[in-house]
Amino acid sequence: MTTFNPVDLFGGAMVADLPSGFADVSDIRQVPDNQEVYLDKDGFASIIIDITERVDDSLSDEAALRFHFEDVVESGEGVKIWSTAATTCSQLPTGTPAYSLFATQHRASGHTRGTPSPDFTEILMTLVRLQAQKTDLVITINAPYLQGQSVMEDPNLEQGRVVKHNELALSYRDHLLRSLVIRNWTLFVKETAADRRRLVGDQQQLG
């Protein structure tokens, strides 16, 4: 059974429950300041948390999530989004928009046999929209499936037979979203009245 521990993120500005068997990648290599990356010490799964600039406000939450997904996952024949849905982060201010998707990315057809590679990777991506801070928080869980790794036999995505393999990834996501707390909001760039006035002035000059 997977256990979870609270983990400080971004220097303690955030905290969330992560699987106890995951290790901080920044302990072994450099990670961008706007990103946290954790890897399963006994497997291949990963959890990535990105602080990004908020995308165009004219986009719906679902469209913004797809925009971030396409920015992270190279589109192609082997990529498919199976479902999208609104979700919640119970520890964040009421009404904070959040949206999740479930997708898969299959192994490239030109993959060389004999080298380790998953048959496909399940991707759970959640977008948390922090409007006042002009920030999109993107949480991505990658769960590669290798033949024989899962307790299932003959996984079939069309028939929904990835459920057992997907349960772990879903538990990672759900624990993280339920426990996510932002302790220090100054971590984000916040739009001020002066910023808005300056933006209006710049637009008037361009006009």
N, C-alpha and C positions, 0 to 999 in steps of 0.2 A: 504494500500500500504506500502510495506517495505521501510524503510529509512536506509541509510548507513552513518556511520561516520568514519573518519580516526582514526585508533587506533595504538598507538606505540606498537611494538612487540620486545621482547628480549631486554628490556631496552632502546628502541628507536633506536636500530641498524637497524630495519626495520619498515615500516609503511604500512598499507593496510586498505582499506575500509571494515568494517564488519557491519552486521546488528545492528542497534541501540538497538534492543531488546535482544541482547546476552550479557552475563556477563562473566567476567574473573574468571575462576575456581580457580586460584591461590589466590583469595581473601578469599576463604573458606577452601582450602586444599592445601597441597604441590604438586607442579607440577615439574617434572624434568627440569633442566636448559636448556636442548636442546629442550624443547617442550612448546608450547602455546596451551591452551585449552579454548574454549569459548562455553557456553551452552545457548540455548534458554530459557529465563526466563519464557516464557509462553507456552512452548512446550517440545519437546524431542530431537530436532535436536542439533547437535554439530559440531564445526569446530575445527580441530586439525592441528597444524603446527609443523612438526618435522624436526630438523636439524640432518641428519644422515651421516655416512661415505659413500662415493661414492662406489657403488658396482663395481664389475669387469668390466673393460673397454672393455673386449671382448664381453660383452652383448650389444645388441641393446637397444635403449631407451625403446622400448615396453617391451622387456624381463626384463630390469631393473625395470620397473614399476610393472610388474607381480611379480617379486621377492619381492619387498616391500609390495605389496598387500598380498601375501601369508605369509609374516612375521607378518602382522598386523591382518589379518582375518583368523581365523581357517578354513582350508579347510574341506569340507564335502558335503553331498548330498544337503544341502539347500543353497549352495553358487553358484552363476553363474555370470560370466562376460558377459555382453550383447554387449558391444562395447568398442573399443579403438580408439584414434585419436590423432594426433599431435595438439598442441595448442601453444599459445604465451602469453608471459607476456610483454606487450608493454612498460613498464617502465624499464625493464632490458636491458642490453646491447644487441644489435642486434645479432641474431644468437644463443641466449641462448636456448638450447634444452628444450622443455617441452612436456609432453605427459600425456593424461588423459584417464581414463576408467570409465565406468558406470557398477556397479554390484549390485546384490541384495543378501541379506542373509535372508532366511526364518526361522521362529520360529522352534526350535527343536521339534521333534515329541513327546518327553517325557515331554513337558512343562505341569505343573500342572494347571488345570483350576482354575479360580478364582483369579489368581495373574496377575497383569498388565503386558502385554507383547505385542510388536507389531506383527502383522501378518507377516510383513517382513520389512527389513531396506534397503533403497536405499543408496548406497555408491558411492560417486563421489571422486575419488582419482586422484591427479595430481602430477606428478614428475617433478621438475625443476632441471636440472643438471648443477652444477657449477663446471666445469672441473678444472679450475685453482686452485680452493679452495679445491679440492678433496672432494666435498660435494654434497650430494643429499638432496634437500629440498622436503619434502613430505607433501602435503596438502590434508587432508581428511575431507570430509563433510558427516556426517551420518544423514539420514532423515528417522526415523522410521514411518511406516504407521500403524495406528490403525484403525480397522473397524469403519466406521462412521466419521472418522476425516476429510477425504478428501471430496471435493464436488463431486467426481466421485462416481458412483455406480459400484459395481462388477468389481474392477480393474483386468485387464487381461494382464499380462506381454507379453505373446506371441503375442497379438494383439496390443501392444504398448499403452495400455490404462492406463499407469501410468503417462501420460504426465502432466496432471494438477497438480498432487501431486509433480511431479518432477520439475515443473517450479520454485518453490521457491528455491529448492536446487541448480538448475542451476544458478539462479540469484545470490545466495551467492557466488558460485564459480567464475562466470564471473566478478562480481564486484571486488572480491579479486584479481584475476589474472590481471585485467586491471590496478589496482591501486597499486600493490605491488612494493615497492621501497626499495632497500637496501641502507641505508645511511652509514653504517659503515662496510666495507668489512673485517676489522680486526676481526670481529666476527668469521670468519671461519679460519680453519687451511689451510695455503697456502703452496703448495709445492715449495721449493726453490732449487736452483742449488746444494747447500750443501746437502739437503735431497736426491736428486737424486744420488749424488756421494756416499753418505753413503749407499744408497740402493744397488748400483752396487757393492761396496766393500763387503757388507754383502753377496750378492749372489755369489761373487767370492770365498769368504771364505767357503761357504757351498759347492761350487763345488769342 
